[in-house]
Amino acid sequence: MSVQFTVNGKAAAVDVEARMTLADCLRQHLRLTGTHLGCEHGVCGACTVIVDGAAMRSCLMLAVQAEGSEVVTVEGLSNDAELTPLQTAFRKHHALQCGFCTPGIITTAHALLSEEPYCDADRIREVLSGNLCRCTGYVSIIDAVLEAREAYQNADGGAR
């Protein structure tokens, strides 16, 4: 099946099997390997991407369901060589270790801060509760997201 959508601001047209997930399409056909596959059941959050402004588990979505949609992966959150304010905060607070879950967490946090730039720590915990990390404690992740809020409150979305 042919599917056309926008990914990270660029038009994409790919031929996929009807059963191919969006995660596999992004990784295999478009070589956007920042989207990680963990559980492949929508539980871990490693595969989170933004589809039409909402954080979505790309392992649960078929590629053909993205027809006409705007998809943003972790690669699409920054358009230049510098880190985004969210990425900078993650680095500053040591909010990652192995990095496997980090793209899904950053994508989820970006979607949250884009919608709710004044959210509090409890709301951040609630939203990120669907993103599992086996390496870090979540305290540094929450601290990083809290610090990044200011960039989103200044209406630039934190992206460059």
Residue pairs with C-beta under 8 A, 6 or more apart in sequence:
1 15
1 16
1 17
1 18
1 64
2 13
2 14
2 15
3 13
3 14
3 15
3 16
3 25
3 63
3 64
3 66
3 67
4 11
4 12
4 13
4 67
4 68
5 12
5 66
5 67
5 68
5 69
5 70
5 71
6 12
6 69
6 70
6 71
7 26
7 30
7 32
7 71
7 72
7 73
7 76
8 32
8 71
8 72
8 73
8 75
8 76
9 76
9 79
12 30
14 25
14 29
14 30
14 63
16 25
16 29
16 63
16 64
18 62
18 64
19 62
20 62
20 63
20 64
21 58
21 59
21 60
21 61
21 62
21 63
22 49
22 51
22 56
22 58
22 59
22 61
22 62
22 63
22 65
22 66
22 71
23 35
23 37
23 47
23 49
23 58
23 59
23 61
24 37
24 63
25 63
25 66
26 32
26 35
26 49
26 58
26 71
26 73
27 33
27 35
27 37
32 73
32 75
34 73
34 74
34 75
34 103
35 47
35 48
35 49
35 58
35 73
35 74
35 103
35 104
36 46
36 47
36 100
36 101
36 103
36 104
37 46
37 47
37 59
38 44
38 45
38 46
38 47
38 100
38 101
38 132
39 46
39 59
40 47
40 59
41 59
41 60
42 57
42 59
42 60
43 130
43 132
44 101
44 104
44 131
44 132
45 57
45 101
45 104
45 105
45 108
45 130
45 131
45 132
46 100
46 101
46 103
46 104
46 131
46 132
47 57
47 58
47 59
47 104
48 55
48 56
48 57
48 58
48 103
48 104
48 105
48 107
48 108
48 131
49 55
49 56
49 58
49 71
49 72
49 73
49 74
49 107
50 56
50 71
50 72
50 73
50 107
50 110
50 111
51 61
51 66
51 69
51 70
51 71
52 69
52 70
53 70
53 111
53 114
53 115
54 111
55 107
55 108
55 111
55 112
72 107
73 103
73 107
74 103
74 104
74 106
74 107
77 84
77 86
77 87
77 106
77 107
77 110
77 158
77 159
78 84
78 87
78 159
78 160
79 159
79 160
80 160
82 160
83 91
84 110
84 151
84 158
84 159
84 160
85 148
85 150
85 151
85 152
85 158
86 106
86 109
86 110
86 113
86 144
86 145
86 148
86 151
86 158
87 106
88 148
89 95
89 143
89 144
89 145
89 147
89 148
90 96
90 102
90 106
90 141
90 144
92 144
92 147
93 140
93 141
93 143
93 144
93 147
94 136
94 140
95 102
95 105
95 136
95 140
95 141
95 143
95 144
96 102
96 135
96 136
97 135
97 136
98 135
100 135
101 131
101 132
101 133
101 134
101 135
104 131
105 128
105 131
105 133
105 141
108 127
108 128
108 130
108 131
109 124
109 127
109 128
109 145
109 148
110 157
110 158
110 159
112 119
112 123
112 124
112 127
112 128
112 145
113 119
113 145
113 148
113 149
113 152
113 158
114 152
114 157
114 158
116 123
117 149
117 152
117 153
118 149
118 153
119 127
119 149
121 142
121 146
124 142
124 145
124 146
125 138
125 142
128 138
128 141
128 142
128 145
133 141
148 158
151 158
152 158
